[in-house]
């Protein structure tokens, strides 16, 4: 009986194939947006929402997003509990959040990426915040990561 179960499991494992997903390379291309082409209202929105998230670390108060600002998935994933955990780590390592400095605006086929240098009180902090805005002018993602010096070298003109 055990042998039969083992054989069935092996057949199932062998029979499972990973699906190949074909993506158009156009979807993956990132292009830098010229200063004259930047939508100032969208830029302001990206800055304010990004700053709101990081200022939570200083104030411990988060004003929840609404459906006119962010996508449903961002609203569901940006909870006070998750922010509190992240903020504890950030404050310990980087100090207090000061401000965001826009480093560049980039465009893919589906969204605009606002790349900010996040400024903290401790000089060891070298973080960036990327705010992704979709075609409906809603923030579709907010990502904090270590500063990537080589980011511009990945851009296609």
Order of alpha helices (4+ residues) and beta strands (2+ residues): alpha-alpha-beta-alpha-alpha-alpha-beta-beta-beta-beta
